[in-house]
């Protein structure tokens, strides 16, 4: 059972001007660091100032990982509590763990496919029900976007395109500061040419999925 106190805090509009903060979380092996790099490069190509945190957690496969990006006139890369404009979650429980960064108007976009940690399987603990997680999030936050990113990535040709599915989905939100086309351009700068078509398809699938919600 998951419970949370409903947060009534919302960012000060003055704080939001010319700024955007993104918290990205998941586990090692899901492409979180590459996602951060592509966002950062895309922002810099648009002449935006970007600061990005170092990796938090264990980057090896299966370990919890998070990165923080702040676009705008920032000096510190760490996002203050309740101040994330968007959370991009690669794994549902990691999203729940990140909620200290969220306010009621944070856009919370996440992959609904769980990765069961070894401590749950070895101790016979239960992973929370995904539908329950989604329902509780919707009760407490205004913008919840759950998608089956793994399925869309497989449809694009490879599960490893999950990060591009989620990034494409992020660009569908009208507040996201970097356009889909600029993200595609940044992706091409960071990945080998033979991977471009597959990852463009993944970006498009994520984008269209969020547009269908809206």
N, C-alpha and C positions, 0 to 999 in steps of 0.2 A: 504494500500500500504506500502510495506517495502522497504527501500532503505538503502544502506550502501556504504561508501567509500571503494574502493578496497584497501586492505592492501598489501603493497609490502614488508613488513618486513618478514624476515625468520631468524630462530635461527642460531646463530654462531655455526659452527660444533664443535669448541672446547668446547662450553657450553654443547653440547649434549653427549659428551663422558661419558659412564658409568652412565647415568642418564635417567630418564623418568618421565614425569609429566602428571598427569591425572586429569581433571576437570570433576566432575559428577554433573549433575543438573536435576531437575525435581520438583515434588511436593510431599508433605507428603503422605505416604501410599503406595508408589511405590517400597519400598525396597532399597532406595538409600544408607542408612547407612549400611545395611547388605552387599550390594555390595562392599562398601569401605572396610569393615572388611575382606571380603573374599579375595579381592585383596591384602590387607596388610598382611594377614596371609600367603597367597601364596608366596609373596615376601620374607617374613621372613623365611619361610621354605626353600627357596633357598639361605639363608644367605645374602640376600640383606638388606641394611639399608632402612627403610621406615619412613617417617613422614607424618602424616595425620592431616588435619585441624579439628577443631571443626565444628559442624553443623552451617551453615549460613542460616538464615531464620527461618521459622516456621515449625517444624517437624510434627505438627498435620495434619490430612488428608486435602488436598487441599491447604496447604500453600507452598510457594516456598522453596525449600531446595537445597543446594549445598554442596559438600565436595571436598577437594583438597588433592591429594596424590602426594608425591614426592619420587621417588625411587632413591637412590644414596646418595652421601655425602652431604646432606643438613642439615641445622639447622632450618631454617624457613619452615613452612608448606604451606605458601601462595605462589601461583604461580604468578609470575610477569606478567604484561601485555605482550601479544603476545608470551608467553613462554610455553603454553600447548602443549605437544606432542599429546595428544588425548583428545577430549571432548566426553563424553558419555552422551547423552541427553535422558531423559525419556519422555520429552514433547517438542514439536516443538518451542513454544514461549520462553521457558526457554533456549533453545539452542541459539536463537537469542540474548537473554539477556547476554549470556556468551561470545559473540564474542570478547570482549575486551581481552580475554585470548588467542585468536587464532592468528596464523600467516598463511601465504598462504599454508604452508605444514603441518599444524595441521590436524590430522585425526579426522573428525567430523562424529560421528556415532550416529544416533538417531532414536527413535521411532516416527513414523509419526502420531500416533493417538493423537488428541488434547484433553486436559482437559480444558473445557471452564470455566474461573473464573467467580465468581458471579458478579463482577463489569461490565463485558461485557454483561451478560444476563440481568442484571437489568437496564442498561443504554441503551440497544438496540444498542450497538456497534457491529461491525462486527469482527469476528475472521479472521485473514488473511488466504487467500487461501493456502493450504498446497503445492500445485503444484508451486505456485509462490514463496513460501519460498525456496523450493528445487532448483528452477531455479536460483534464486538470489545467493544462497549459491554456486552453481556450477560455476557461473560467477566469483566469488571472491576468491574461495578456491580450491585447487588442489585435495583434497581427501574428498569427501562427500559420506556418506553411509546411505541413508534413508531406513529403513525397517519397515514393519508393525509388530512391536513387539507384539502388543496385539493379533493379529491373531495367531502368532506362539506360544505365551504363552497358548492360549486357546487350540490349537492343542496338546500341551504338557500335558494338563489336568487341568490347573488352570491359570487364569489371573495373579495370584500372582507370577508366574514364569517369569514374564516379565524381572525382573532384571537378571535372569540367561540367558535368551535369549540374552540380550544385552551384558552380560559378555562373553558368548560364541562367539558372533560376534566379540568382541574386540580381542579375542585370535586368530582369523583368520588373523589378520593383522600381517605381518612378523616382524614388529618393536616392537610389544607388548612384554614386557620382561618376561612374565610368560606363560608357555605353557598351552594348554587346559587341559591336564591331571593333571597338578599341580593345576589348578583352580578347577577341579572336586574334587581332594583330599582335598583342602581347604574347598570347599562347604560341603563335608561330615563331616569335623571337626566342622562345624558351624550350621548344620541343623540336625533335628531328622532323624534317619534311614528310617522311613516310607516315608519321603519326597525325598529320594535320587534318586530313579528311575525317578520320574517325572522331577526333576530338571536336571538330566543328559540329559534327552531327550530335555529339553529346551536349554541347553548349546549346544547340537549337532545341533539343528535346527538353532540357531543363527550363529553358526560356518559355517554351510553349506550355509546359505543365503549369507554371505559375500564372501565365496569362489566362489559362482556363479557370483558375480560382477567382480571378478578378472579373 
